[in-house]
Amino acid sequence: MMNQRQCEWRSGPPWRSGHDWRTSGQAGRIRFFRRIAAIALVLFLLGVCGMVALAWLAAKALGIFSSQGVTFAVVVVGFLVALLTVIFLVVTFRQIGLPLRMVMEAADRVADGDYSVRVKEYGPVPIRRLARSFNTMTERLGKHDQQRRNLMADVAHELRTPLTIIQGKLEGLLDGVYLRDDEQIAGILDEAHLLSRLVEDLRTLALSEAGTLKLEKELTDVSDLVREASSAFIAEASERKVTLKTDVPADLPHVMIDAVRIRQVLNNLLSNALRYTPSGGSIETSAGAMDGGAVWVQVRDTGRGMTQEEIESAFERFQKGPGSQGSGLGLTIARNLVVAHGGEIQARSQPDIGTTIKFTLPNEQN
């Protein structure tokens, strides 16, 4: 019975006192500010009257003032002080209250999903900072919302392509359009592998961006890791007539990393380099030591290169170069995995000269 009552209480409407300024609209906000102004005015007047009364009582007790003229002067001075206080209060409240009201109205629009709203920055310095922070927040919310929409559209597009191919070939096999031989089955299997890799890339991306990616760190020889990753692309590089080089010293310090994830980073970088390096070009994978026992690794190619605009967006989701057949997630995943290890990654490139991508791995043993 107690559990049932608790559930009923929790599922009921939330407790509220008075008017909810988020739902009462402009009239509610006006009432809110009027009440604040009235309370502030009363407090100021009480304070002024109290100060004048205390001064008068003290002067009278000391025998400083005794004539009615002096009493009248004190009353006049008190009235003038109270009037100036009211004027000062009204001006100050307008400088603070109006900007705050604009922020509150804009907050209502943001709550309704309008991320294009901006607040004019004016008033005292703290209020201007509040407006600036609010504008920055809404701008970021708008960008994140647009990225989410773009991500959903891109994911749907990337998943649709292999699924359409698989569905078409299976229907062709059932209808007798295609022969039921190993070649057709192999083609379907290739598309299934592509679809599986895409789903795994999306999973890795989601986990890394959410900060929930679990890293299985162990003391790793980066020299061996780089050589093994590079050697896995020898056959593909030879087929494309691209020279594959490795320049890694044997005495690199061992670091605590998830070798599988860093191998994934190297695979993505080398795969991209091969994709954009023409026949006769070269790819060099190198590594070196840094201060404090950290290491750096870089992949440099002589491919088509990137413009400055392409470099700035290279690590964003689904960014593809001309003619790319990849998912556009490789560099994004590489960046997230490096950052998850506490390292940094950066790209340098020049059109028609090549691209260099370098990342660092800190030594967490120190």
N, C-alpha and C positions, 0 to 999 in steps of 0.2 A: 504493500500500500504506500509505503514511504517512497519507494522508487518511482511509482506511478505519479505521485504528486510532484516529485522533483522533475520528472520529464515534462509534466504539464507546465510547471513554472518556467523551465528553460525554453520551452517552445512558444511561450507567450510573447506579447509585444515587449520591446525593451522599455525600461523605465525612463521616463523623461519628466523634466520639471519645466513648466512654462512653455514658451514657444521655442521651437527648434529653428534656429536662424538659417539652417541649410535648406529647410523646406518652406519657411514662411514667406520667402521672397523679399522684395524690396521694403514692403511695409514692416516686416519683422525686423529688418536691419535698422530701419529708421527708429523704431521703438527702442531697440537695443541701445543705439547711440544716444538717444534722448535720455534714457535712464542713466547711462554712464555720465552724461553731461550734467544732469540734475544732481546726481550724487556728488560729483566733483565740485559743483557750484556751492552746494550746501556745506560741504566740508571746508571749502575755502572761506566762505562767509563766516562760519562758526569760528574758524581759526583767527580771522581778522578781528572779529568782534571780541573774542577772548583776549587777544593780545592788547587791544585798546582798553578793554575793561581792566586788565591787570595793570597796565601802565597808569591808568587813571587812579585806581585804588592805591597803588604804591605812591604816586605823587601826592595824593590827598593825605595819606598816612604820614608822609614826611613833612606836610605843610607847605609844599612847593606851590601848589595852586589853591587859591581860595576865592578868587573873584569869579563872577558869572561870565565875564568876558573870556577868561581863560578856559572856562568850562566849554563855552560855545566854540572856541577855537579848537579844542580837543575833539569835539564832536564833528566839526567840519573836516578836520584832518582825517579822522577815522572814516568819515563818509567818502572822502576822496581816495583814501587808500583802498577802501572796499570797491569803489568804482573802477579804479585802475586794476585791481586784482581781477574783477569780472572781465574787463576788456582783455587783459592778458590771458585769462583762462579761455575765453572764446576764440581768440586768435590761435592760441596753442592747440586747442582742440580741433579747429578747422585744419591746421597743418598736419595733425596726426590722424584725426578721425576720417577725413575724406580719403586719404590714401589707403587706410585700412579698409574702408568700405569698398573701394575698388578691388582690393585683393580678395575680399570676401565674395564679391559678385563674380570675380573671375574664377574663384575656387568652385563655385556652384556650376559654372560652365564646364570646368575640367571634370567635375564629378559626373556630368552628363555626357562625357566623351569628346568634348571640343578641346583639342590640344593646340589649336591655333591662336587661342586668346593670349594677349600680352597686356601687362599692366604698365602704365606710365610711371616712370621713376621720378618722383619729386617729393618734397617734404624734407624733414630732418634726415640726417645721415643714416641712422638705424632703419628708418622707414624705407629709404632708397635702397639700402642693402636687402631689406626684406623683399621689395619689389623685384630687384635684380635676381635674387635667389629663386623667387617664384617663376620669373620668366625663364631662367635656366632650367628649372625643373620641368616646366611645360614643354620646352623645346626638346629636352631629352625624352620625355614621355612620348612626344609626337614621333621622334625618330625611332624609338623602340617599337611603337605601334606599327609604323610603316615597315620596319624590318620584319616584324612578326608576320604582317600580311604578305610581304615579298617572300619570306621563308616558306609559308604555307603554299604559295603559288609555285615556287621553285621545286619544292618537294613533290608536289602533285605532278609537275611536269616530268621530273626526273624518274619518278616511279612509273609513270604512264608508258614511257618509251619501251623499256624491256618487257613490261607486262603485255603491251600491245603485240610485240614481236612474238612472245611465247604463245599468246592466245591465237594469233594468226597461223603460226606454224602447226599448232596442235589441231586447229580446225582443218587446215589443209591436209594433215595426215589422216584425220577421220573421214574427210570427204574424198580421199584418194587423189587429191591434187599433187601431193608430194609422196615420193616413195618412202616406205617405212624402213629406211636404212640407217646405218651408223652416222652418216654425214648429217642427216636431218636431226637426229637425236643429239649429236654433238653441238649443233648450232643452238638447239633449245637449252642444252646444259650450259653453254657459254652465257646465254642471256640470264639464266637462273643464277649463275655465279656473279654476274654483274649486279643483279638485283640484290643478292645477298651482301655483296660488298657495300653497296649503297646504304642498305639498312644498317649495317654494322658501323659505317661512317657516321650516319645520323645518330646512332646510339652513343658512339664515342663523343661526338660533338655535344650532344645534350648533357651527358654526364660531366664532361669537362667544364662546360659553361655554367652548370648548376653547382660546381664545386664538390660533387659527390663521386668523382672518379677515384677509385681505389688504386693506389700505386703499390706494387710489390717491389720495394727497393732492396737492393743487395749490392755489395761491393763489386764493381764491374770494371774490367779492363777495357777502356774506351778504344784503345788501339785495335784490339781484336774485334770489337764490335763494328768499328768503321770498316775494317778490311772485309769482314764477312758480309756486311750490307752491300759494299761495292762489288764484291765478287759475284753476288747474286744477279747482277745486271750485265755480266760480261757477255753472255750469249746474245741478249737483246741488243747491246751496243755493237757487237760484231755484225749482227744482221743489218743494222742501220748504218754500218760503216762509220761509227763514231768511236773515237779513241777515249778509253776510260783509264784515268790515272788515279793513283792513290799515294798521298804523301803524308804519312803518319809516323811520328817517332815512336820507338819501341818503349821509351821510358816515361810515357805519360802517366801521371798519378791516377790511381784507381779512385773512383767516386761512387757514392751511394745513389744509384738510380734504378728505375724500372727498365731493365734492359729491353724488354719486349716493346715498351712504349717508345723508347728512344730509337729502337730499330724501325718502328713504324714511322717516326719522323724522318729518318734517313731514307726509307723507302719512298716516302712521298716526295722528298726533295729530288732524289735521283730520278724518279719516274717523271716528274715535271721537266727536269733538265733534258732527259732523253726525248721527251715529247716535242720540245721546242728547239733542239739542236739539229741542224741539217747534216746531211751526209758530208763527211770530211771534217766535221767539227770535233771538239774535244770537251770532256767533262773531267774535272779534277776534284777529288774529295780529300780534304786535308784537315789536320787537327793540331792543336798545340796546347801548352800549359799556360796558365795565368797565375797571377799572385794569389796566394792563399790556398793553393792546391786545386783551384777550379780549372776547367778545360774549355776550349772553344773548338767548334767543328764548323766547317763551311763546305758548301758545294758550289763550284764555279763552272759555268758553261760558256760556250761561244755561240749561243743561240741568237735568236732575233732580238732579244732584249726587251725592255719595257720603257714606256714613257714615264714621266714623273707622275702623271695622273694615274697610270696603271700601277705604279709602285705604291701609291697612297692607298689604293683599294685592293692590293694583292692578297691581303690576309682576311678579307671579308668573305662571307659565305657565297658560294655559287659564282665566284668571279672566274671567268674563263677567258683564255686568249682566243684569237681567231683560229677556227678549225679544231679546237680542243674537243676531245672525245671523253674527257674525264668528267667527274661529278662536280668539280669546282669547290670541293671541300678539303682537298689535300693540304693546302697551306694553312687554312683555318684550323684544322686539327693539329697540324704541326706546331702552330703558335700556341694553342691551348695546352698541348702536352708539355712543351718547353716551359711555359709559365707555371704549370702545375708542379714542375720540378724546382721552381724558384729561379729559373734562368730567363734570358732575353733572346729575342730573335729579330733580325733586321735584314732588309734586302737592299742591294745596290745594283743598279742596272743602267745600261745605255743602249739605245736602239741600234741594232745591227752590230753590236759589239759583244754583248752577253750579259748574264745575270749572276750575281754572287749572293747567296743567302747564308748567313752566319748566325749560329746560336751558341749560347754559353750554358754550361752546367756547373753550378756551384758545388763545392765540396762540403757536404754537411757534417763531415767527421770532425771538422775543426770547431 
